[in-house]
């Protein structure tokens, strides 16, 4: 299957595995975070957009409590689960994402029952493009319809986040699920993570002669382990010492005083969040006033902050950003949780081949694994596609 989702192919693959036609096919996109990294769990501001790479699930309901799941990746073996014994401790591997959503819905009193499920995804795993949230949102959208649960999009956001937090074990905020569920074609989603209020912000790259190039460094990351949790703990410590509910309540004007109250590392973590929140607000304003060509310096400043203050970049990400900028990119930054994953570069359409070639050459010269490089467009959110 190609990068674009073909509902008929997903349905056909379901039939090949389960010998019957599915009740429907639902899709949810991955996302690129244009700007606003690690601000979500600090009740701050983010500006993601959905991309034209997605997860799709074909599902058929059963009349028992058995779930059978299979995907187009991995070993393609059907995993069979007794839903009557489903618990957080019994879920692992890729099936933890769809089953985690089922578990959360059950905890909310939404009766799912047995089902057969086939999953296909064109969102690269571990690339910082939210492949996990795409799966969660596709499954949540499907069962919201199949079970006639009547949950709003904002409620489905929280279902996906809870599955990620409580089942997968990744302490993420609502950014990824919000982007996947609330997105619209040609727009970014400006999200206030404290109030969960959102608005669509026009992101008409084509009209400006621009595109966003994604550089998947192939350095994989896992949010459930390692540095992500440590950064979250630093932010919580900073908020506690500064006497605020969250770092959302700290402004750039408060930073000089904060530097005297926090140890040096915690202060740098706090400074990233505070300045990143301001960069998101400035980006939204610039997009309204002058369009995407004006936001490059903010994107690049965001990368410097993540590299130096939050320390979540890596040599491959830095090389991708530096090379794109040297080739005339309007702006560039790493995107996603960090410690690997992808960088993005805002470039002119006509420079795509040259920028891509320069990055490939730079990685080869440095002895790094060759990255995957592809353009993305702001895409629609989760929906039924067949």
N, C-alpha and C positions, 0 to 999 in steps of 0.2 A: 504494500500500500504506500502511496505517496505522502508528502507532507500535508496535503489537504485531505480532509476526512470525506470519504465517499460512503454515505449511509448504506447504500445497497451492498457494497462490499463487506461492511461490518455485519449487516444482516445475514449475508451469505455465509460468512465465517461462523456466525452463531449456528446456523442450520447445519453446517458441516460437523460441528462438535456435538450438537444436542438433538439433531434429527427433527427439528420443528422450527417454525418461524417465530421470531420474537414478538412481544407485544409492542415494541417500539425501540427506537434508537435515540439516545440523548447524548448531547455533546457539550463540553465546557472547555474554554480555552486556557492555555497557559498565559503568562503575563510577563511583560517587561516593566520593571519599576523605573519610570523616567527619572524620578528623583524622590528622596525621602526614605533613607535606609535606616532600619532599626528604630525609627520613630514611632512605629505602630504600637508596640507594647509599652511605650512611654506616653500613650494617649495623645500623640502628636498628629502631624499632618503627613499625608503621602499622596503621590501622584502617579499611579500605575496606569497602564493600558493593556487590554487583552491583545494577544497576538494571534496570527492566522496559523497557529499550530495548537492542536487540541487533543483532549482525551474523549473517546466515545464509548458508550456502553450500550450493548443490546441486551435486553432483559425479557424474560418470560416468567410470569408468576406460576408457582406450583401450588398444589392443594395439600402439601405437607409442610414440615418444618426443616426440610433439607435445602441447603444452598449448595449449588455447584458453580464453581467459578473457574474461568480459564482466560488467559491473555494471549496476545499475539507476540509477546516477548518471553524471555526465559525458556523453560523447557516445554512449554505448551501443554503441560499435564493438567488435567482437570482436578481441582481441589474440592473435596466434598466436606461439608461442615454441617453438624447438627445444631441448628439455631437455638434449640431449647437449652443447650449447654454453653452458649456463647458468652464469653466474659473477656475482660481486658487481657487476662493472662493467657488466653488461648489463641490470640491472633498474632501472626508474624508474617514477615515477607511482604510481597506486594498486596496480598489479600487483606492486610490490616487496614488499608485505605478504604476500600468499599465496605468491608465488614465493620470497620470503625464507625462509619456513617450509620449503618443498620443498627449497631449497638446504641448509638446516641439517640436515634429516633425511637428505639424501643424504650429507652430510659425516659423519654418525653411522653410515652403513652401512645406512640404511633405504631400500630400493629402492621408488620411487614409480611410475615409468613414466608414460606419457602420460595426460592427463585433459582433460575439458571441465568448466568451472567457471562457475557463475553466482553473483554476489554481490549481496546486498541488505542494507542496513543502515539502522536507524532511530536509530543513535547519531550525534548531530550531530558533524560533523568540525570539529576545531580548537576545541572547546568545553571542553577539559579533562576530558572524560568517557571518555577512553580508547577512541576509535573504532578506533585502529590495533590495540591489543591485542585488541579484540573480534574483528577479522578474523583476526589471527594465531591466536587460540585456537580459533576455529571451524574453521579450516583444519587446525591441528595435531590437533584431536580427530577430525576426519574421516579424515585419513590414518593416524592411529594405528590406527583401526579397519580402514580399507580395506587397509592393508598388513600388518595383524596384527602390528604392531610391539611391542605389549605394554608400552609406556612408561607409567610412573605419572603421576599428575597433577602431581607435583612435577617430574618430568623434562620434561613438556610445558611447564611454566612456564619452564624454562630454554631450551627450544627457542624459545619466543616471544620471550624476552628477547634471545637471541642473534641472532635475525632482526632485531629492533629495533636492536641495537647494531652488528652487523657488516654488515648489508645496508642498512637505512634510514639508519643513521648517527646515531641518537639515543642518547646515553649514559645511558639510563634503568636503573633497578634492576628488581626483580622484583614491585613493588607491583601494577602493572596486570594482568599475566598471572595473578598469584596470585588477585586478586579475581575475575577472569573464570572461572577454572578451579575454584576451591575454594569458591565461594560456596554459600549455602543460603538458601532462602526464609525471610524474617523474621529474618535474622541478619547481623551484620557479621563480617568475617574479621580476627581479631587475629593479626598476622604478625610473627614475629621474623626480620628480614631477614639476620641473621648465620647462624642455624641452619636457616633455612627452615621451622622448626616453626610450625604454625598451629593456632588453635582458633576455633571458632565462638562468637560472643558474641551472645546474644539482643538484638535491636533491635526490640522490639514497639512501634512508633510508634502504631499504631491504638489499642491498649489504653490508651495514655496520652493519647489525643485529639490527637495531634500528627501532622504530616507534614513532609517535607523538600521545600522548594521550590527548584528549580534556576533560576537566572537566567543564561541564556546571553547574555553581553554582545555577542556577535557580533564581538568583537575577537579575531581568530584568532591563533594562535601556532604555531610550529614548533619542536619540541624539537631538531631536527637542527641548528639554527642559533642564533646569538645567545646570550642571557643564560643559558640553562640550562647550557650547557657551562662558562661562566665561573663560575657558582655552584658547580658541581662541582669546578672547579679550586681555588676558594677553600677549600672544605672539605678537599680533599687537602693543600693547603698548611698549613692549620691543624693537621691531624693530624700532619703531618711536624714542624712546629715544636714541638708539644706532646709529641712522642715516643710517640705511640700508633698502633696499627694502624688505627683509624678513630675518628671522633668518637663512636661508640657507647661508647667507653671513657672518655669525659669526663663527669663528673657536674656537677650544678648547684653543688655545693660546690667544684668546681675552678675555677669561672669567675673569682673574684677574682684568683687566681694567673695564669690564662690571659690576663687583660686586660693584665698587665704584660709578657707575652711576645710578643704579637701586635700588628700594626699595627691601627689603629682599625677599618678596614673588615673585615679578616679576622676580628677578634674578634666583630663584630656577626654575621657569617655563622655563626661557630661558636656563638654564644649562641643563635641561632635553633634550630639543630639540637639542642643540648643541652636547651633548655627544651621543645622540641617533643616530644622523646622522653619527657620526664616527663609532658607533657600527655596523650600517648597512654596511658601507664600509668594515670594518674589517671582518664581517661575510661572505660577498661575497668573499673576498680574502682567508679566511680560508677554505671555501667550495671548492675553486679551488685547494688549496695547500694540504689540509689534509683530506677533506671530513667532513661529518656532526658530527662525533665524537668529532671534535675539537672546536665546537661553543658553547658548554654548558655554559662556564663562561660568554660569552657575553649575552646569553639569561637571565641568572640569574641577571647580572648587570643591564639589561634593566628593570627587574621587580623592583629592588631596587630603581632605578631612578623614575619609575612611582609611586611607593609607597610613597617615601619620598620627591622628588622634585616636581613632577607634581600632586601628591595627588589625584590619580584617582582609587586607589585600594579600597578594602573593606575587612573586616575580613574573609569572605568566600574565596576570591581569595588568600589572604595571607596564609590561612590555607592549601589550595590546593597546592600552590607552596612549602611551607615549608615541608609538608608531603611528597611530591614527592621527594624533595631533600634528606630528611632523609632516604628515601627508595633507595637511590642510583641513582636517575635520573641524567643524564648527565648535564641537565640544565632545568630550568622551569621559566615561566613568565605568567603574565596575558596577554591576547591578546584582541585587539579591543579597542573601545573608552573608556572603563572603567566604574566605578560606578556600577559594576556588570558584568554579562556576563561570559566569560569562561577564564580558565587558560589552558596553554599547558605545557606538560612535554615531553622532549626528553628522551626516556628510551630504554633499551634493550628489544627486543621482548620477551625474556624469563621471564622478570620481570613484564609483563603486569598484570597478575592476582594478584600478591602480592601488587603492587603499587595501583591498583584499590581498593583492599580490605582495605588497610591502609587508603586511603582517605575516603572511605565510613565510616569506623569506626571512624575516626577523626571528621567527620561532625556530626555523631550521638552523639558522646561524647560531642561535643560543643553545641548540641541542634539545629543545623542548618538543614534546609530542605535537604533531600538526593539529591546529585547531579546526573546528568546523565554523565556517563563516557564512552567514545568510542574512538577508534583509527581512524585516518584519513590518507589518502594517497594523494599525489599530483596528481591531476586529470586534464583532458582536460577542455578547456574553452567552452564558449557558442557556440551552434551549433544546426542545425536541426537534430532531432533524428527519425523522421518519416514523 
